[in-house]
Amino acid sequence: MADRLLDDVGALLREAAATVVVPMFRRLDDADITEKAPGELVTVADRRAEEFISARLRQLRPGSVVVGEEAVAEDPDLLRHLRGAGDVWLVDPVDGTANFAAGRRPFALMVALLTDGAPVASWVYDPLDGTLAACRTGAGTRLDGATVRNDRPAPQVGALRGTAMTRFLPPDARRAVEAGGARIGELLPGQHCAGREYLDILTGAQQFVLFWRTLPWDHAPGTLLVREAGGVARRFDGTDYRPADDGRGLLVAASPEIWDEVRSALLAG
């Protein structure tokens, strides 16, 4: 895969943000925000951005399939494509919709490309600070054009900083994480935007993030970015994360050593 694709999709996300998403930020009316499921918001910006991005992705890869978050809300059977052959785009047009709808940051635009079910490229763009991360399998991760590689020694567990999204955790796991948090240097509550959490691992602002729910458009882009930068994305039992999996629970860390330290601190109990 040529690096031209990384540039083309990155430019597409910048254009979608500039022309569709950001102009609506803090300008939404009540009628522009609805619930697609209990507690799950969607805005006109989500829908318009997904239409804009999807049409252009199909042009970039003729014959490819697009599986967008909002399209799946209308037709869940689209998820079958994640296990199929050929090129499949995963699209999260506005990750962090609740933040966006409330006029808060952060939010992000995210895309991943799967070939025969395996992620081969991904992009995460935070339009408010202009941060763009992109990668392709085997070629590393670029953050605003510069190669990112985590080859620093892992900090001691008491010096680690990261996020644990505990809201949806089962009670036993939530109690274990809350108790184990005392062993972590700084345990953060989360930013309600998976894309920003992944970017913060790449920038070094934090070293790990723990999730329970793992919808593919939320995590296929970021997990590949972290892996290509030397990190890991695994289920709580240590098995590698795959976008088509129906499992729950995901721990992502900047390095295998950090993953082991955090797993021991937060989940071993």
Buried (B, 14 or more C-beta within 10 A) or exposed (E): EEEEBBEBBBEBBBEBBEEBBBEBBEEBEEEBBEEBEEEEBBBBBBBBBBBBBBEBBBEBBEEBBBBBBBBBBEEEEBBEBBEEEEBBBBBBBBBBBBBBBBEBBBBBBBBBBBBEBEBBBBBBBBBEEEBBBBBBBEBBBBBEEEEBEBEEEBBEBEEBBBBBBBEEBEEEBBEBBBEBBEBBEEBBEBBBBBBBBBBBBBEEEBBBBBBBBBBBBBBBBBBBBBBBBBBBBBBBEEEEBBBBBEEBBBBBBBBEEBBBBBBEBBBEE
